Amino acid sequence: MSTFVSIGNALQPFGRLLDEVARLANAGLLPQPVVVQHGHTPFSSQACSGVAFLELRRFEAEVERARLCIIHAGAGSVLYALRAGKVPVIMPRDPAHGEIIDDHQQELAGMLDKASLAVIAKEPSELESAVRRAEAMQAERRDGASAAEPRLVGLVRDTLGAWDRERKQARVRVSAT
């Protein structure tokens, strides 16, 4: 059993999430070992094993193996976690903190929260309680696995696809003017 953390491959740093993960890992509040895919954000912790980037197969294996997934609200990361049957803890990157250029991760996190597919922590101070809620939800799934899970993953995939097409069309309209 382990914790897998991924902040994606954005160039902007996401130290707010990684600092809190390190704090929780140091306090023994995360399932061990803790593997952190930290991308372009510098990261070092005695309680975590950090790697900048993972090949897709290893990323998938880490998600599958983990008892707990803590991820940014990147569509790909979310889909891999849901496909693996996880209840991910999601902390969306925030443009107000210079972590991303727009609020699309916050929009996605809101949709996932509304559908009860993930536990959202908007701020580092919410991460510890989000971890406890996600672990409880994950235990419920293990005890009575829902036949609806594949349907939910499909729903999320379809919703994300429509959302992505809509955003691309909006960009085309803006660039055409």
N, C-alpha and C positions, 0 to 999 in steps of 0.2 A: 504494500500500500504506500502511496506517495502523493505528493502534491506536484502538479505541473502548472507552471505559470508561463504565459506568453503575452508579449506586448506587440507582436507583429514586426513589420519591417519599415515602419514610418521613420523618416529621418529625424523628426522632432523627438526630443527626449520625453520619457514618461517616468521620471524619477519619483513622482508622488506615489505611484502604485508600488514600484520596486522597494522604496524605503519602508513602506508599511509591511510588505511581504517579509523583508529582512527582519523587521521588528517582531512580527508574529512568529517567524521561524525561530528566532533567537529565544523567544519566550516559550517555545515548545507548543505553540497553539496551532500548528499545521501538521498534517500527517507527514512523516519522514520517510524517505528523503524528499527534499524539496529541489526540484529541477526548474531552473529559470532560463527561458529563452528571452534574452534581454535586448536583442536587436542592436540598434545604434546607441542605446543608452548605456553609459558605463555602469557596471554593477560588480560589486564584490561583497560577499557575506560568508562568514565562517559556517553559518548554518544552512547554506544553500550551495548547490552546484550550478554554476552559471555557464551558459554558452550563448554566443552572440546569435548564431543562426543554426537551424537544423534542416537537414534534408527532409523532404516531405515524408518519406517512409519512417524516419525516426520521429518526426513530429507526430504522425498518426500513432505510432507505437507508444509514445509518451502519454498521449491523450487516452488511449485504450487502457494502459497500465495504471494510470492515476486513479486514486480514490477521489481526489478533489482537483478540479481545474479552475484556475483563476486566470481570466483572460481579458484583453481589451475587447471592445465591441466591434472587432473586425468581422465582416460577414464570413470569410473563410474559416477563421478560428471558431466562430460560433457554430457553423455547420458541422465541422469535424467533431466538436464536443457533443452536439445533439445527436449526431449519427452514432456516436459511441455510447449513447444512452446516459450521458452525464447531465447533471444539473449544474451548469457552470456558474461560478461567481463572475460577474462581468462588471468591470469598471471602465466606462467609456472615456476615451480621451476627450479633453476639454479645450476648445479653441481659446477660451479666456486665459488658459495657462500656457498657451503656445505649444500645445501637445498635438495639434492637428489644425488643418486650415479651415474646417467648417464643422457644423454640428451633426453630421450624418451618423456618427457613432452614438450620440445621445438619442437621436431619433430611433435607431435600431434597438438600443437598450430599452427604451420606453415601450416599444412594441413587444419585445420579449418578456418584459416584466408584466405587461397587461395580459399576455397569454400564459403566464405562469410557467414559462419554459426555462427561466434563469432567475438568479437572484442578483439584483443590481446594487452596487455600492457606488454612489456618485462621488463620494469623498473618501479619502483614506480612513478617516475616523469611523466609517461605516463598514469597513472590511471585516473586522473580527465578527460582528454579529451576522454579516452576510455569509461568512464561512459556516457558522453554526446552522443557519437556516438551510443552506445548500446541503450540508451533510444530513440534516434531518429529512429533507425532501428526497435525497438520494437513497437513504435507508428505506423510506416508504416505497420507493420504486422497486428496490431489491426484494422487499417483502411481498409485494403484490404488483409485479411488472404489468404495466398497462399495455393492452393490445393497441391502444390509440397512439403509442409513441411513433411508429413509422408514419402514420397519418400526420402527426404533428410536425415531424421533420419535413415531410412533403409540403405542408402548409407554409412553414417558415421558408423553405427553398423557393416556393412560388411567390410568396410575398416579397422576399428579397429580390427576386428576379424582376418583378413588376416595378418595385421601387427603383432598382438600378436603371431599368429602361426609361422610366419617367425622368430621372435625374439627367440621363444622357440626352434625352429629347429637350429638356430645359436648357442644357448647355448649348445645344445646336441652335435653338431659337435665339439665345443671347448672342452667340457668335455671329449669327446671320444678320443681326441688326447693326 
